[in-house]
Amino acid sequence: MKAMVLHKARTPLVPEERLLPSPAPGEIRLAVEACAVCRTDLHVVDGDLPNPKLPIIPGHEIVGRIEALGDGVTGVRVGERVGIPWLGHTCGHCPYCASGRENLCDEPLFTGYTRDGGFASHVVADTAYAFPLPDMGDPIALAPLLCAGLIGWRSLMAAGPGHRIGIYGFGAAAHIITQVCRWQDRRVFAFTRPGDDAAQDFARSLGAAWTGGSDESPPERLDAAIIFAPVGDLVPTALQAVDKGGRVVCGGIHMSDIPQFPYRLLWEERQILSVANLTRQDAHEFLSIAPKARVRTETVTYPLEAANEALADLRAGRLQGAAVLVPDHQAITDAPDLNRTQARACHNP
């Protein structure tokens, strides 16, 4: 199998040829069709997240076809298309698992962080954390749903039922959840990097009611705000924008330090919440809602060997929507002109 491997934080991924892994009892092996590139992958590669299993194959927004079953696996079949998310395994017995909060499990495994992920031609996964994707379309378009969509959905649920939703950082998660908000008849106020006209145009094309820089104030008070950008300075900014009783949801796994701010910004029962990981229930809910909301993903495809280029483009903010790695370069050429998919060829400096 082919894989892009991280051996040391803050160094480029290395292309490697490996033996095909055999699935253990309860596991499946997939032939990867597509794997989206998440900001969390960037945090792993850049050393923002501590103690990854090294060497590690990153990637946790995986779409693939089952090609081998481990002992005891039932309920799935060879050839079936499934999706593999960030949460790759939970213990099932800690207080959090026992109370339906498996996203906070004390002994979890995370795909692309503590178990090998999808920046590869093949991947092994726990069958219990593989989600069927029957007849849901192009695997390239589906891949961003497995984290950007899932975490966006959990963040939106944490934001509450408010009608006026602010979104800070208009990347992969924001462009998906904006479409869900519009389907739910909510109004989206999209905040981008100051002066990023392209991102603001993109947000408006998806139905945002207002767009502006993160240094601007919205034209009306917000019921809730979701921060996808990993920028702690945006927390007091968002608190100033939400109305009394409003919530500010931090949707990322990593964020720079939140600066000191006056208590008056938090007063009047405003709240700051974080979102951690996901539950399988989140996945089942969102993957049933996405087709109803007619979610369309904006993607830029890269061959697997261009994973470092995809990470660099994400790091530099050169992407609208999501980067997606395709193990077979031919699949990029053959990808249907669906969901506004673009192809980016590999090039070496």
C-alpha positions as CSV (number, residue, x, y, z in Angstrom):
1,M,0.0,0.0,0.0
2,K,1.0,3.6,-0.5
3,A,1.0,6.1,2.4
4,M,2.1,9.6,3.4
5,V,3.7,9.3,6.8
6,L,4.6,11.8,9.5
7,H,7.8,10.7,11.4
8,K,8.4,13.9,13.3
9,A,6.2,17.0,14.0
10,R,6.9,20.1,11.9
11,T,8.5,18.0,9.1
12,P,7.0,17.1,5.7
13,L,5.1,13.8,5.3
14,V,7.2,11.1,3.7
15,P,5.8,8.8,0.9
16,E,6.2,5.1,1.8
17,E,5.3,1.7,0.5
18,R,4.0,-0.6,3.2
19,L,2.6,-4.1,3.4
20,L,-1.2,-4.2,3.4
21,P,-2.4,-4.3,7.0
22,S,-4.7,-7.2,8.1
23,P,-7.8,-6.2,10.0
24,A,-7.9,-7.5,13.6
25,P,-11.1,-9.0,15.1
26,G,-13.8,-6.4,14.9
27,E,-12.0,-4.4,12.2
28,I,-12.3,-3.8,8.5
29,R,-9.8,-2.8,5.8
30,L,-10.8,-0.2,3.3
31,A,-9.5,0.7,-0.1
32,V,-9.5,4.5,0.3
33,E,-11.3,6.4,-2.4
34,A,-10.9,9.8,-1.0
35,C,-9.6,11.5,2.2
36,A,-10.3,15.1,3.0
37,V,-7.7,17.3,4.7
38,C,-8.8,18.8,8.0
39,R,-7.3,21.6,10.0
40,T,-6.8,19.0,12.7
41,D,-4.4,17.1,10.4
42,L,-2.5,20.4,10.2
43,H,-2.4,20.6,14.0
44,V,-1.0,17.1,14.1
45,V,1.6,17.7,11.5
46,D,2.6,21.1,12.9
47,G,2.9,19.8,16.5
48,D,0.0,21.7,18.0
49,L,-1.5,18.5,19.4
50,P,0.7,16.6,21.8
51,N,1.7,12.9,21.8
52,P,0.6,11.6,18.4
53,K,1.5,8.0,17.7
54,L,4.7,8.3,15.6
55,P,5.2,7.4,12.9
56,I,1.6,8.1,12.0
57,I,-0.5,8.3,8.8
58,P,-2.7,11.3,9.2
59,G,-6.2,11.7,7.8
60,H,-9.6,11.2,9.3
61,E,-12.2,12.2,6.7
62,I,-12.1,8.9,4.9
63,V,-14.4,7.4,2.2
64,G,-13.6,4.0,1.0
65,R,-14.8,0.5,0.0
66,I,-14.5,-2.4,2.4
67,E,-12.2,-5.1,1.0
68,A,-11.5,-7.3,4.0
69,L,-13.3,-8.2,7.2
70,G,-11.7,-9.2,10.5
71,D,-13.0,-12.0,12.6
72,G,-16.4,-11.5,14.2
73,V,-17.4,-8.6,11.9
74,T,-21.1,-8.5,11.0
75,G,-23.5,-6.0,9.6
76,V,-21.2,-4.9,6.7
77,R,-20.0,-6.6,3.6
78,V,-17.1,-6.5,1.2
79,G,-17.6,-3.8,-1.4
80,E,-19.7,-1.6,0.7
81,R,-18.8,2.1,0.9
82,V,-18.3,3.5,4.3
83,G,-17.0,6.7,6.0
84,I,-14.4,6.8,8.8
85,P,-14.2,9.8,11.1
86,W,-11.9,11.3,13.7
87,L,-13.2,9.2,16.6
88,G,-11.9,5.8,15.8
89,H,-12.5,3.8,19.0
90,T,-13.8,4.2,22.6
91,C,-13.5,2.0,25.6
92,G,-17.2,1.6,26.2
93,H,-16.9,1.4,30.0
94,C,-15.7,4.7,31.4
95,P,-18.2,7.1,33.0
96,Y,-18.4,9.2,29.8
97,C,-19.1,6.2,27.5
98,A,-21.6,4.9,30.0
99,S,-23.5,8.2,30.1
100,G,-23.8,8.6,26.3
101,R,-20.8,11.0,26.1
102,E,-18.4,8.8,24.2
103,N,-16.8,11.9,22.6
104,L,-15.2,12.5,26.0
105,C,-14.0,8.8,26.5
106,D,-11.1,8.4,28.8
107,E,-9.4,5.8,26.6
108,P,-10.2,6.8,23.0
109,L,-8.3,6.2,19.7
110,F,-8.3,8.9,17.1
111,T,-8.0,8.3,13.4
112,G,-4.9,9.9,11.9
113,Y,-3.5,10.8,15.4
114,T,-3.3,7.7,17.6
115,R,-4.2,5.1,14.9
116,D,-3.2,5.3,11.3
117,G,-5.5,7.3,9.0
118,G,-6.5,7.9,5.4
119,F,-3.6,9.6,3.8
120,A,-3.0,6.2,2.2
121,S,-4.3,3.8,-0.4
122,H,-5.7,1.5,2.4
123,V,-6.7,1.9,6.0
124,V,-7.9,-0.4,8.8
125,A,-10.8,0.8,11.0
126,D,-12.9,-0.3,13.9
127,T,-16.2,-1.5,12.3
128,A,-18.2,0.2,15.1
129,Y,-16.9,3.6,13.9
130,A,-17.5,3.1,10.2
131,F,-20.6,4.7,8.8
132,P,-22.5,3.4,5.7
133,L,-22.6,5.8,2.8
134,P,-25.1,4.1,0.5
135,D,-25.8,5.9,-2.8
136,M,-24.8,9.3,-1.4
137,G,-22.7,10.3,-4.5
138,D,-19.2,11.2,-5.4
139,P,-16.6,10.0,-2.7
140,I,-14.6,13.2,-3.2
141,A,-17.6,15.3,-2.4
142,L,-18.5,13.1,0.6
143,A,-15.1,13.1,2.3
144,P,-15.5,16.6,4.0
145,L,-18.7,15.5,5.6
146,L,-16.8,13.1,7.8
147,C,-15.3,15.8,10.0
148,A,-16.0,19.3,8.7
149,G,-19.6,18.3,8.5
150,L,-19.8,16.3,11.7
151,I,-18.0,18.9,13.9
152,G,-19.9,21.7,12.2
153,W,-23.1,19.8,13.1
154,R,-22.1,19.3,16.7
155,S,-21.1,22.9,17.0
156,L,-24.4,24.1,15.5
157,M,-26.3,21.9,18.0
158,A,-24.2,23.4,20.8
159,A,-25.1,26.9,19.6
160,G,-28.8,26.2,20.4
161,P,-31.9,27.0,18.4
162,G,-31.2,30.7,17.7
163,H,-32.1,32.2,14.4
164,R,-29.1,34.6,13.9
165,I,-25.9,32.5,13.7
166,G,-22.4,34.1,13.4
167,I,-19.6,32.0,11.9
168,Y,-16.0,33.0,12.4
169,G,-13.6,31.4,10.0
170,F,-15.2,30.5,6.6
171,G,-13.5,27.2,5.7
172,A,-14.6,23.6,5.2
173,A,-16.8,23.3,8.2
174,A,-18.4,26.7,7.8
175,H,-19.3,26.2,4.1
176,I,-21.1,23.0,5.0
177,I,-22.9,24.2,8.1
178,T,-24.0,27.4,6.4
179,Q,-26.1,25.3,4.0
180,V,-27.6,23.4,6.9
181,C,-28.5,26.7,8.6
182,R,-30.2,27.9,5.4
183,W,-32.2,24.7,5.2
184,Q,-33.3,25.2,8.8
185,D,-34.3,28.8,7.9
186,R,-31.6,30.4,10.0
187,R,-29.7,33.5,9.0
188,V,-25.9,33.2,8.8
189,F,-23.5,36.1,9.4
190,A,-20.1,35.1,8.0
191,F,-16.9,36.6,9.4
192,T,-13.7,36.0,7.4
193,R,-10.1,37.3,7.5
194,P,-10.2,41.1,7.1
195,G,-10.1,41.9,3.4
196,D,-10.8,38.4,2.2
197,D,-13.2,39.3,-0.6
198,A,-13.1,35.9,-2.2
199,A,-14.2,34.1,1.1
200,Q,-17.0,36.7,1.6
201,D,-18.2,36.2,-2.0
202,F,-18.1,32.4,-1.4
203,A,-20.2,32.8,1.8
204,R,-22.8,34.9,0.1
205,S,-23.0,32.4,-2.7
206,L,-24.0,29.8,-0.1
207,G,-26.7,32.0,1.3
208,A,-25.1,34.0,4.1
209,A,-27.2,37.0,5.0
210,W,-24.2,39.2,5.8
211,T,-20.5,38.9,5.3
212,G,-17.6,40.9,6.7
213,G,-14.2,40.8,8.3
214,S,-13.6,39.4,11.8
215,D,-12.7,43.0,12.8
216,E,-16.2,44.2,11.9
217,S,-19.4,44.2,13.9
218,P,-22.5,42.6,12.4
219,P,-25.5,44.8,11.6
220,E,-27.6,43.2,14.3
221,R,-27.0,41.2,17.5
222,L,-26.4,37.4,17.1
223,D,-28.2,34.7,19.0
224,A,-25.0,32.5,18.8
225,A,-21.6,32.5,17.3
226,I,-19.4,29.5,16.2
227,I,-15.7,30.0,16.0
228,F,-14.0,27.6,13.5
229,A,-10.8,29.7,13.2
230,P,-8.1,28.6,15.7
231,V,-7.8,32.2,17.0
232,G,-8.4,32.8,20.7
233,D,-8.6,36.6,20.1
234,L,-12.0,35.9,18.4
235,V,-13.6,34.8,21.6
236,P,-14.1,38.2,23.2
237,T,-14.9,39.6,19.7
238,A,-17.7,37.1,19.3
239,L,-18.9,37.7,22.9
240,Q,-19.4,41.4,22.0
241,A,-21.5,40.4,19.0
242,V,-23.9,38.0,20.7
243,D,-27.1,39.1,22.4
244,K,-28.0,38.5,26.0
245,G,-28.1,34.8,26.8
246,G,-26.2,34.1,23.6
247,R,-23.6,31.4,23.2
248,V,-20.1,31.4,21.7
249,V,-19.1,27.9,20.6
250,C,-15.4,27.1,20.0
251,G,-15.5,24.4,17.3
252,G,-11.8,23.5,16.9
253,I,-9.6,21.0,18.7
254,H,-6.8,23.6,19.1
255,M,-7.0,27.4,19.5
256,S,-4.4,30.0,20.5
257,D,-4.8,31.4,24.0
258,I,-7.9,33.4,24.7
259,P,-6.9,36.9,25.9
260,Q,-8.1,38.5,29.1
261,F,-11.4,40.3,28.6
262,P,-13.8,42.3,30.9
263,Y,-16.5,40.5,32.7
264,R,-19.2,42.7,31.2
265,L,-18.7,40.8,27.9
266,L,-19.8,37.6,29.6
267,W,-22.4,39.0,31.8
268,E,-26.2,38.8,31.0
269,E,-25.9,35.0,30.8
270,R,-23.7,34.7,27.8
271,Q,-21.8,31.4,27.6
272,I,-18.6,30.1,26.1
273,L,-18.6,26.4,25.1
274,S,-16.2,24.1,23.5
275,V,-16.9,21.1,21.2
276,A,-14.8,18.0,21.6
277,N,-14.8,15.2,19.0
278,L,-18.1,13.6,18.1
279,T,-20.4,10.8,18.9
280,R,-21.7,8.1,16.6
281,Q,-25.2,9.6,17.1
282,D,-23.9,12.9,15.8
283,A,-22.7,11.0,12.6
284,H,-26.0,9.2,12.1
285,E,-28.0,12.4,12.6
286,F,-25.9,14.5,10.3
287,L,-25.4,12.0,7.5
288,S,-29.2,11.6,7.4
289,I,-29.7,15.4,7.3
290,A,-27.0,16.3,4.7
291,P,-29.0,14.8,1.7
292,K,-32.2,16.5,2.9
293,A,-30.4,19.8,3.2
294,R,-28.8,19.2,-0.3
295,V,-25.4,20.0,1.1
296,R,-22.9,20.5,-1.7
297,T,-19.2,20.5,-0.8
298,E,-16.6,22.7,-2.5
299,T,-13.5,20.6,-2.9
300,V,-10.0,20.9,-4.5
301,T,-8.5,17.4,-5.2
302,Y,-4.9,16.4,-4.9
303,P,-3.2,13.2,-5.7
304,L,-2.1,11.3,-2.5
305,E,1.6,12.2,-3.1
306,A,0.7,15.9,-3.0
307,A,-0.4,15.7,0.6
308,N,2.2,18.2,1.7
309,E,1.0,20.7,-0.9
310,A,-2.6,20.3,0.3
311,L,-1.5,21.0,3.9
312,A,0.5,24.0,2.8
313,D,-2.5,25.4,0.9
314,L,-4.6,24.9,4.0
315,R,-2.0,26.5,6.2
316,A,-1.7,29.5,4.0
317,G,-5.5,30.0,3.6
318,R,-5.4,29.4,-0.1
319,L,-8.5,27.1,-0.1
320,Q,-12.2,27.7,-0.5
321,G,-14.0,24.7,1.0
322,A,-11.9,21.5,1.5
323,A,-8.8,19.8,0.1
324,V,-9.3,16.2,-0.7
325,L,-6.6,13.6,-1.4
326,V,-7.3,10.9,-3.9
327,P,-4.9,7.8,-3.8
328,D,-5.3,7.1,-7.5
329,H,-4.3,10.1,-9.6
330,Q,-6.6,8.8,-12.4
331,A,-9.5,9.3,-10.1
332,I,-9.0,13.1,-10.2
333,T,-9.2,13.0,-14.0
334,D,-12.3,10.9,-13.8
335,A,-14.0,12.8,-11.0
336,P,-17.5,14.0,-12.2
337,D,-18.0,17.8,-12.4
338,L,-20.2,17.6,-9.4
339,N,-20.4,19.6,-6.2
340,R,-18.1,22.2,-7.8
341,T,-15.1,19.9,-7.5
342,Q,-11.8,21.2,-8.8
343,A,-8.6,19.2,-9.5
344,R,-5.2,20.4,-8.6
345,A,-2.3,18.5,-10.0
346,C,0.8,17.6,-8.1
347,H,3.8,19.8,-8.7
348,N,7.2,19.8,-7.1
349,P,9.2,22.9,-6.5
